[in-house]
């Protein structure tokens, strides 16, 4: 039994003096972060139980400096301040506890009481409603909720499944199991659970809202619109559902309709900061840069610690922060009370701000801090991508393709652009989308969704591919064409710019044998560092560590070489540096590969008006230039881990 486990048992037995003595001794020797969290929590509880409130306060604050989202530490603060007759501070502690773990009954009970005493009837009613919900849950299901919010995902899943085995269609249990599935990224299972839940319990609003969120995460924006319309029939004023509808409209490129909904919500004075942020994103995608900036500024005016507002300003790639904004951001980054999410966004924004000031050492320090927090959150392991690449190479051989020649859908519409993020794919998309016969869409999730279905619970993809009947591939291709129609605007061809599709070129070849695939390449050091300093909204977990991103790049190179070997001529490689050096020559080469006649508009791509939602949106609205080509060299003193990975395969320094 570890020291942390021993201390927890001693707390349960009421041996508080012993815990205080042993915990303080253990903290001097213990370096594991999770163990220290547990020890500090036991120490906090013991000091409070001994009514040593000053020491309890100190221990709780030490714990929160290390783990700002530790719900029970915030709850302890609530208890301590309650004992010290500081009701405002107590309410703040219980609020943050309930925010990070909505299953903490004691925090909701105290919040309801404190709000009532302060005359805050609305706050008291909200707390009472959540308290009533929790108290109505069966004990086993309440325990599963508590485990889930406490980060003990697998234990929560076991308890929830055990409960469902005896209560098959319990809506709150179905919802929780779906939420667990989303956390574990088993999206197909979660989607089935939520779809079933709202069919069985059409008035279960929480399940409906979670379903909308999941569908949006999966890129199924048309379905989001359909479900949102259904839910709005019974809840026409619900802010969350209306926001989900607006977000889905952005997803399919109906920006004017989305902006109209955001503006309606702002007139109702609800969720001001987050709605201003979403409005800014829509305006930015529309090319209204200055209006987007004003919306982002209004977002942080509404919520001064709103890290995403600062990051969104930085992510325009053209905004210059004022000294006042920089000071505010630095204060937010240092404040132990700042949430992890706000801190991460602010750190990346500071990295970009100091990059623009050419203070590269400070810039890298902020990028490094932000990436370290994200890496801690995801715990990404580079072996994951390397294993996937080996599985693709083992399965998708030349013989495999020879046996499945032209088995898929014969349509020639799709043009896939693959590669790593920040490799110049948005520029290639903008060039192609400037052609009269080509629709630019976005990073479509359709192939990834199909992969998720094929993978299933047994994780049999890509091993399952040789076992499929040929007719299935044709069906897959036809379904892909059908599902992507909502993003198109009448062109003969359309672009799917999901970079991660490089992993699934074998599947694409089988289901759409006449599709075109373009591999966007860039100097490896520039590409990898570009990913490292970019905070992605979803996915791309490999980018938050220099060694991991280097290993990912090498795995990508290896797989692309395999596709070249077994599918010669199927993929066109386009180097970003070549496009910058010889725009017309590369444009003609790309168009010829796609079977398209040359059009001068492709050289004037920056004049094309269209929806662009990637971080490069403003860069591709300018003529081609070499501004960012060698930016990474200003950081090269800090990039040794990346250089070592990129160099060790062939001994080259990749331009370092």
C-alpha positions in Angstrom: 0.0 0.0 0.0 1.4 3.4 -1.0 1.9 6.2 1.5 -1.0 8.1 -0.2 -3.3 5.1 0.2 -2.2 4.7 3.9 -3.0 8.4 4.5 -6.4 8.2 2.9 -7.3 5.2 5.1 -6.0 7.0 8.2 -8.2 10.0 7.3 -11.2 7.7 7.1 -10.4 6.3 10.5 -10.1 9.8 12.0 -6.3 9.6 12.8 -5.8 13.3 11.9 -2.7 13.9 14.1 -0.9 10.9 12.6 -1.9 12.0 9.0 -0.5 15.5 9.6 2.8 14.2 10.9 3.3 11.5 8.2 2.0 13.7 5.3 4.5 16.5 6.0 7.3 14.0 6.1 6.1 12.3 2.9 5.9 15.6 1.0 9.7 16.1 1.5 10.5 12.9 -0.3 7.6 12.4 -2.7 8.1 13.7 -6.3 5.3 12.0 -8.1 2.7 14.7 -9.0 -0.4 12.5 -8.4 0.9 11.1 -5.1 1.6 14.7 -3.9 -1.9 15.7 -4.8 -3.4 12.9 -2.7 -1.0 13.6 0.2 -1.8 17.3 0.2 -5.5 16.6 0.1 -5.3 14.3 3.1 -3.2 17.0 4.9 -5.8 19.7 4.1 -8.7 17.6 5.4 -6.8 16.7 8.6 -5.8 20.3 9.4 -9.5 21.3 8.9 -10.8 18.5 11.1 -8.3 19.7 13.8 -9.6 23.2 13.3 -6.1 24.4 12.3 -7.6 26.6 9.6 -4.5 28.6 8.7 -2.6 25.5 8.1 -5.5 23.9 6.2 -5.8 27.0 4.0 -2.1 26.8 3.2 -2.2 23.1 2.3 -5.3 23.6 0.1 -3.6 26.5 -1.8 -0.5 24.4 -2.3 -2.6 21.7 -3.7 -4.5 24.1 -6.0 -1.2 25.5 -7.3 -0.3 22.1 -8.4 -3.8 21.0 -9.5 -6.0 24.1 -10.2 -9.0 21.9 -11.1 -9.0 19.6 -8.1 -12.6 19.7 -7.1 -12.3 18.4 -3.6 -9.6 20.9 -2.8 -12.0 23.7 -3.8 -14.6 22.1 -1.6 -12.2 22.1 1.3 -11.7 25.8 0.7 -15.4 26.2 1.0 -15.5 24.4 4.3 -12.5 26.3 5.7 -13.9 29.7 4.7 -17.3 28.7 6.1 -15.6 27.9 9.5 -13.9 31.3 9.3 -17.2 33.0 8.7 -16.2 34.3 5.2 -19.4 33.4 3.3 -18.3 35.0 0.0 -15.1 33.1 -0.1 -16.9 29.9 1.0 -19.4 30.3 -1.9 -16.5 30.8 -4.3 -14.9 27.6 -3.1 -18.1 25.5 -3.3 -18.8 27.0 -6.8 -15.5 25.9 -8.2 -15.8 22.5 -6.6 -19.2 22.0 -8.2 -17.9 23.4 -11.5 -15.1 20.8 -11.7 -17.1 17.9 -10.2 -20.9 18.5 -10.7 -21.6 15.3 -8.6 -20.4 16.8 -5.3 -23.7 16.9 -3.3 -22.1 18.7 -0.3 -20.9 21.6 -2.5 -24.3 22.1 -4.1 -26.1 21.9 -0.7 -23.8 24.6 0.7 -24.0 26.7 -2.4 -27.8 26.6 -2.2 -27.7 27.7 1.5 -25.1 30.5 0.9 -27.0 31.9 -2.1 -30.2 31.9 -0.2 -28.6 33.7 2.8 -27.2 36.3 0.4 -30.6 36.8 -1.3 -29.4 35.3 -4.6 -32.7 33.5 -5.4 -31.6 32.6 -8.9 -28.4 31.0 -7.8 -30.1 29.2 -5.0 -32.7 27.8 -7.4 -30.0 26.5 -9.8 -28.1 24.9 -6.9 -31.3 23.3 -5.5 -32.2 22.0 -9.0 -28.8 20.2 -9.3 -29.0 19.0 -5.7 -32.4 17.5 -6.4 -31.1 15.8 -9.5 -28.2 14.2 -7.7 -30.3 13.2 -4.7 -32.7 11.4 -7.1 -30.0 9.3 -8.7 -29.6 5.8 -7.5 -26.5 5.5 -5.2 -24.5 3.4 -7.7 -25.2 5.8 -10.5 -24.3 8.8 -8.3 -21.0 7.0 -7.5 -20.4 6.5 -11.2 -20.9 10.2 -11.8 -18.5 11.1 -9.0 -15.8 8.8 -10.4 -16.3 10.2 -13.9 -15.9 13.8 -12.9 -13.0 12.9 -10.6 -11.1 11.6 -13.7 -11.4 7.9 -12.8 -12.9 7.0 -16.2 -12.6 3.3 -16.3 -13.9 2.7 -12.8 -16.9 5.0 -13.7 -17.5 2.9 -16.8 -17.5 -0.4 -14.9 -19.9 1.0 -12.3 -22.2 2.5 -15.0 -22.3 -0.7 -17.0 -23.1 -2.7 -13.9 -26.0 -0.4 -13.2 -27.3 -0.6 -16.8 -27.2 -4.4 -16.7 -30.1 -4.1 -14.3 -31.7 -0.9 -15.5 -31.3 -1.2 -19.3 -32.8 2.0 -20.5 -32.2 4.4 -17.6 -31.7 7.8 -19.4 -29.1 9.2 -17.0 -27.1 6.0 -17.0 -27.2 5.9 -20.9 -26.1 9.6 -20.9 -23.2 9.0 -18.5 -22.0 5.9 -20.4 -22.1 8.0 -23.6 -20.1 10.8 -21.9 -17.5 8.2 -20.8 -17.4 6.9 -24.4 -16.8 10.5 -25.7 -14.0 10.9 -23.1 -12.4 7.6 -24.4 -13.0 8.7 -28.0 -15.3 5.8 -28.8 -17.5 8.1 -30.7 -19.6 5.6 -32.6 -20.7 3.8 -29.4 -21.5 7.1 -27.8 -23.4 8.3 -30.8 -25.5 5.1 -30.8 -26.2 5.4 -27.0 -27.3 9.1 -27.3 -29.4 8.4 -30.4 -31.1 5.6 -28.6 -31.6 7.7 -25.4 -33.4 10.5 -27.1 -35.5 8.1 -29.1 -36.6 6.4 -25.8 -36.7 9.6 -23.8 -37.4 12.5 -26.3 -37.8 15.0 -23.5 -34.4 14.3 -21.9 -32.9 17.6 -22.7 -29.4 16.9 -21.3 -29.1 13.8 -23.5 -30.2 15.9 -26.5 -27.7 18.6 -25.9 -24.9 16.0 -25.4 -25.9 14.4 -28.7 -25.6 17.8 -30.5 -22.1 18.3 -29.1 -21.0 14.9 -30.1 -22.4 15.2 -33.6 -20.6 18.5 -34.0 -17.4 16.9 -32.8 -17.8 14.3 -35.5 -18.4 16.9 -38.1 -22.0 15.8 -38.7 -23.3 19.3 -39.0 -26.4 18.6 -41.1 -27.6 16.1 -38.5 -26.9 18.7 -35.8 -29.3 21.0 -37.6 -32.0 18.4 -37.9 -31.8 17.4 -34.2 -31.5 21.0 -33.0 -34.7 21.8 -34.9 -36.5 18.9 -33.2 -35.3 20.0 -29.7 -36.2 23.6 -30.3 -39.9 22.6 -30.9 -40.2 21.9 -27.1 -37.5 24.3 -25.9 -37.5 27.3 -28.4 -35.6 29.7 -26.1 -32.9 27.2 -25.0 -29.6 29.0 -25.4 -27.4 25.9 -25.7 -29.5 24.4 -28.4 -29.7 27.6 -30.4 -25.9 28.0 -30.0 -25.4 24.5 -31.3 -27.6 25.3 -34.3 -25.6 28.4 -35.1 -22.3 26.4 -34.7 -23.6 23.8 -37.2 -24.5 26.5 -39.6 -20.9 27.7 -39.4 -19.9 24.1 -40.0 -21.7 23.9 -43.3 -20.7 27.4 -44.4 -24.0 29.2 -43.8 -22.3 32.0 -42.0 -24.9 34.8 -42.4 -27.6 32.6 -40.7 -25.2 31.7 -37.9 -24.2 35.3 -37.3 -27.8 36.3 -37.1 -28.4 33.7 -34.3 -25.3 34.8 -32.4 -26.4 38.4 -32.5 -29.9 37.5 -31.3 -28.4 35.7 -28.3 -26.2 38.7 -27.5 -29.3 41.0 -27.4 -30.7 38.6 -24.7 -27.7 39.1 -22.5 -26.8 35.4 -22.1 -23.3 33.8 -22.1 -21.9 37.0 -23.5 -18.2 36.1 -23.5 -18.6 32.7 -25.2 -21.1 34.0 -27.8 -18.8 36.9 -28.7 -16.0 34.4 -29.2 -18.2 32.2 -31.5 -19.3 35.4 -33.4 -15.6 36.3 -33.8 -14.9 32.8 -35.3 -17.7 33.2 -37.8 -16.7 36.6 -38.8 -13.1 35.5 -39.2 -14.1 32.6 -41.4 -16.1 35.1 -43.5 -13.0 37.2 -44.0 -14.2 40.1 -41.8 -11.0 40.4 -39.8 -11.5 43.7 -38.1 -15.1 42.8 -37.0 -13.8 39.5 -35.7 -11.1 41.3 -33.7 -13.7 43.5 -32.1 -15.8 40.5 -31.1 -12.8 38.8 -29.5 -12.0 42.0 -27.6 -15.5 42.2 -26.4 -15.3 38.5 -25.2 -12.4 39.3 -22.9 -14.1 42.5 -21.8 -17.0 40.4 -20.6 -14.7 37.8 -19.0 -11.2 39.3 -18.3 -9.6 35.8 -17.7 -11.0 34.3 -20.9 -7.9 32.7 -22.4 -9.6 31.6 -25.6 -10.4 35.2 -26.5 -6.7 36.2 -26.2 -5.7 33.1 -28.2 -8.3 33.8 -30.9 -6.8 37.3 -31.3 -3.3 35.8 -31.6 -4.6 33.1 -34.0 -5.6 35.7 -36.5 -1.9 35.8 -37.1 -2.0 39.6 -37.8 -3.1 41.1 -34.4 -0.7 43.1 -32.3 -1.3 43.0 -28.6 -1.1 46.3 -26.6 1.1 46.5 -23.5 -2.0 46.6 -21.4 -3.3 43.3 -22.9 0.2 41.7 -22.5 0.2 42.7 -18.8 -3.3 41.2 -18.3 -2.3 38.0 -20.1 0.8 37.6 -18.0 -1.2 38.1 -14.8 -3.7 35.5 -16.0 -0.9 33.0 -16.8 0.6 33.4 -13.3 -2.6 33.3 -11.3 -3.0 29.9 -9.6 -6.8 30.5 -9.7 -6.8 30.5 -13.5 -8.4 27.4 -14.9 -6.2 25.0 -16.9 -8.0 25.7 -20.1 -7.7 29.5 -19.7 -4.1 29.2 -18.8 -3.2 27.0 -21.8 -4.9 29.4 -24.2 -3.3 32.4 -22.6 0.2 30.8 -22.7 -0.1 30.1 -26.4 -1.3 33.7 -27.0 1.7 35.0 -25.1 4.0 32.8 -27.2 2.6 34.4 -30.3 2.7 37.9 -28.8 6.4 37.6 -27.9 7.2 36.0 -31.3 5.8 39.1 -33.0 8.0 41.2 -30.7 11.0 39.1 -31.8 11.7 38.1 -28.2 12.1 34.5 -29.2 13.5 33.1 -25.9 10.4 34.4 -24.0 8.2 33.3 -26.8 9.5 29.8 -26.7 9.2 29.7 -22.9 5.5 30.5 -23.2 4.9 28.0 -26.0 6.8 25.4 -24.0 4.6 26.0 -20.9 1.4 25.8 -22.9 2.5 22.6 -24.7 3.6 21.0 -21.4 0.1 21.5 -19.9 -1.6 20.1 -23.1 0.8 17.1 -23.1 -0.1 16.4 -19.5 -3.8 16.6 -20.4 -3.5 14.1 -23.2 -0.6 11.9 -22.2 0.1 11.2 -25.9 2.4 8.3 -26.7 4.3 8.4 -30.1 4.1 4.6 -30.3 0.4 5.0 -31.2 1.1 6.5 -34.6 4.1 4.3 -35.3 1.9 1.2 -34.6 -0.8 2.5 -36.9 1.7 3.0 -39.7 3.1 -0.5 -39.4 -0.4 -1.9 -39.5 -1.2 0.0 -42.7 2.0 -1.1 -44.3 1.4 -4.8 -43.3 -2.2 -4.8 -44.6 -2.2 -2.5 -47.6 0.3 -4.3 -49.9 0.6 -4.1 -53.7 -1.1 -7.5 -53.8 -4.0 -6.2 -51.7 -4.6 -3.4 -54.3 -4.1 -5.6 -57.3 -7.0 -7.8 -56.1 -9.2 -4.8 -55.6 -8.6 -2.7 -58.8 -11.5 -0.3 -59.4 -13.8 -2.0 -56.9 -15.1 1.3 -55.4 -17.3 4.2 -56.5 -16.2 5.5 -59.9 -16.8 9.2 -59.1 -13.9 11.6 -59.7 -15.2 14.5 -57.6 -13.0 14.4 -54.5 -9.6 16.0 -54.3 -8.0 15.0 -50.9 -5.2 17.2 -49.5 -3.3 15.3 -46.8 -0.2 15.8 -44.7 0.7 17.4 -41.4 -0.9 20.5 -40.0 0.9 23.7 -40.8 2.5 22.2 -44.0 0.8 24.6 -46.4 -2.4 22.6 -47.1 -4.7 25.6 -46.7 -2.7 27.5 -49.4 -3.1 24.5 -51.8 -6.8 24.4 -51.0 -7.2 28.1 -51.6 -5.4 27.8 -55.0 -7.6 24.9 -56.1 -10.8 26.5 -54.7 -10.1 29.5 -56.8 -10.8 27.4 -59.9 -14.3 27.7 -61.4 -14.8 23.9 -61.3 -13.7 23.3 -57.7 -15.5 23.7 -54.4 -13.5 24.4 -51.3 -15.1 22.8 -48.3 -13.2 22.1 -45.1 -11.5 19.4 -43.1 -14.2 16.8 -43.5 -14.6 14.1 -40.9 -16.3 11.6 -43.2 -13.3 9.3 -43.8 -12.4 9.4 -40.1 -16.0 8.5 -39.2 -15.9 5.5 -41.5 -12.6 4.4 -40.0 -14.2 4.6 -36.5 -17.0 2.4 -37.7 -14.6 -0.2 -39.2 -12.4 -0.1 -36.1 -15.4 -0.8 -33.8 -14.9 -2.1 -30.3 -12.4 -4.8 -31.4 -10.0 -2.3 -33.0 -9.7 -4.5 -36.1 -9.0 -1.7 -38.6 -7.1 -1.9 -40.9 -6.9 -5.7 -40.5 -10.6 -5.9 -41.4 -10.0 -4.4 -44.9 -8.9 -7.6 -46.7 -12.0 -9.4 -45.2 -14.5 -7.0 -46.7 -16.5 -7.8 -49.8 -15.7 -5.6 -52.8 -19.3 -4.2 -52.9 -18.7 -2.7 -49.5 -16.0 -0.4 -50.9 -18.4 0.9 -53.5 -21.0 1.6 -50.9 -18.5 3.4 -48.8 -17.5 5.6 -51.7 -21.1 6.4 -52.7 -22.0 7.2 -49.0 -19.0 9.5 -48.9 -20.1 11.4 -52.0 -23.7 11.6 -50.6 -22.6 12.8 -47.1 -20.2 15.5 -48.5 -22.9 17.0 -50.8 -24.1 19.4 -48.1 -20.6 21.2 -48.1 -20.5 21.7 -51.9 -21.6 24.7 -54.0 -22.2 23.1 -57.4 -18.6 22.6 -58.7 -17.6 19.4 -60.6 -14.9 18.7 -58.0 -14.5 19.4 -54.3 -11.7 19.4 -51.7 -11.4 17.4 -48.5 -8.5 18.9 -46.5 -8.5 16.6 -43.5 -4.7 16.2 -43.0 -4.9 12.9 -41.0 -6.4 11.1 -44.0 -2.8 10.3 -45.0 -3.2 7.3 -42.7 -6.2 6.0 -44.7 -5.1 6.4 -48.3 -5.4 2.6 -48.7 -9.1 2.8 -47.8 -9.6 5.9 -50.0 -8.1 4.1 -53.0 -10.4 1.1 -52.5 -13.6 3.2 -52.1 -12.8 6.1 -54.5 -10.1 4.7 -56.9 -10.3 7.8 -59.2 -10.1 10.4 -56.5 -7.0 12.7 -56.5 -4.7 12.9 -53.5 -2.2 15.7 -52.9 0.4 15.5 -50.2 1.3 18.9 -48.8 4.9 19.0 -47.7 7.1 21.6 -46.0 10.6 21.7 -44.5 10.4 19.2 -41.6 11.8 21.6 -39.0 9.5 24.4 -40.1 6.5 22.1 -40.3 7.0 20.5 -36.9 7.7 23.7 -35.1 4.7 25.3 -36.8 2.6 22.5 -35.3 4.3 22.9 -31.9 3.4 26.6 -31.6 -0.2 26.1 -32.8 -3.0 25.4 -30.3 -5.4 23.1 -32.1 -9.1 23.2 -31.2 -9.5 19.4 -31.5 -7.1 16.5 -32.0 -3.5 16.7 -33.2 -2.3 15.6 -29.7 1.1 14.7 -31.1 2.0 18.4 -31.6 2.4 19.2 -27.9 5.9 17.7 -27.5 8.9 18.2 -29.7 10.0 14.6 -29.6 6.5 13.3 -30.3 5.9 15.6 -33.2 9.3 14.6 -34.7 8.4 10.9 -34.4 5.0 11.6 -35.9 6.6 13.3 -38.9 9.0 10.3 -39.4 6.1 7.9 -39.3 4.1 10.0 -41.8 7.1 10.1 -44.1 7.5 6.3 -43.9 3.8 5.7 -44.7 3.8 8.2 -47.6 6.8 6.4 -49.1 4.8 3.1 -48.8 1.9 4.6 -50.7 4.3 5.8 -53.4 5.6 2.3 -53.6 2.3 0.3 -53.8 0.2 3.0 -55.5 2.7 4.7 -57.9 1.3 8.0 -59.3 -1.8 8.0 -57.1 -0.5 10.8 -54.8 1.0 14.1 -55.9 3.6 15.6 -53.6 3.7 19.4 -53.4 6.4 21.2 -51.4 5.4 24.5 -49.9 8.8 26.0 -50.6 8.4 25.1 -54.3 5.0 26.9 -54.4 6.5 30.0 -52.9 9.5 29.9 -55.3 7.5 29.1 -58.5 3.8 29.7 -58.0 2.7 29.4 -61.6 4.8 26.4 -62.3 3.4 24.5 -59.3 -0.2 25.7 -60.0 0.0 24.3 -63.5 1.4 21.0 -62.2 -1.4 20.7 -59.6 -4.1 21.5 -62.1 -2.7 19.0 -64.6 -2.7 16.3 -62.0 -6.3 17.0 -61.2 -7.3 17.0 -64.8 -8.3 20.7 -64.7 -7.6 23.4 -67.3 -5.4 26.2 -66.2 -7.2 29.3 -64.9 -5.5 32.6 -64.0 -7.7 32.9 -60.9 -5.6 30.2 -59.3 -2.6 32.6 -59.3 -4.8 35.3 -57.7 -6.1 32.9 -55.0 -5.9 35.7 -52.4 -8.7 37.5 -54.1 -11.1 34.5 -53.8 -13.9 35.1 -51.3 -14.8 31.9 -49.4 -15.3 30.4 -45.9 -11.9 29.5 -44.4 -11.9 28.1 -40.8 -8.2 27.0 -40.4 -5.5 29.0 -38.6 -4.1 30.0 -42.0 -7.2 31.8 -43.1 -5.7 35.3 -43.1 -2.3 34.2 -44.6 -4.0 32.7 -47.7 -5.9 36.0 -48.2 -2.6 37.6 -49.0 -0.3 37.0 -52.1 2.2 34.2 -51.7 5.2 35.2 -49.6 8.1 33.7 -47.8 7.5 35.4 -44.4 7.2 32.3 -42.3 9.6 30.0 -44.2 12.6 30.4 -41.9 10.9 31.5 -38.7 11.8 28.3 -36.9 15.5 29.2 -37.2 15.0 31.9 -34.5 14.1 29.1 -32.1 16.7 26.6 -33.1 18.6 26.8 -29.8 15.5 25.3 -28.2 14.6 22.7 -30.8 17.3 20.1 -30.1 14.9 17.3 -29.2 13.1 17.8 -32.5 16.3 18.0 -34.5 17.6 14.8 -32.9 14.5 12.8 -33.9 14.5 14.2 -37.5 18.2 13.6 -37.9 18.6 10.1 -36.5 17.0 8.1 -39.3 19.3 9.2 -42.1 21.9 11.3 -40.3 20.8 14.5 -42.1 20.2 17.7 -40.2 17.1 18.7 -42.2 18.4 22.2 -42.8 19.2 22.7 -39.2 
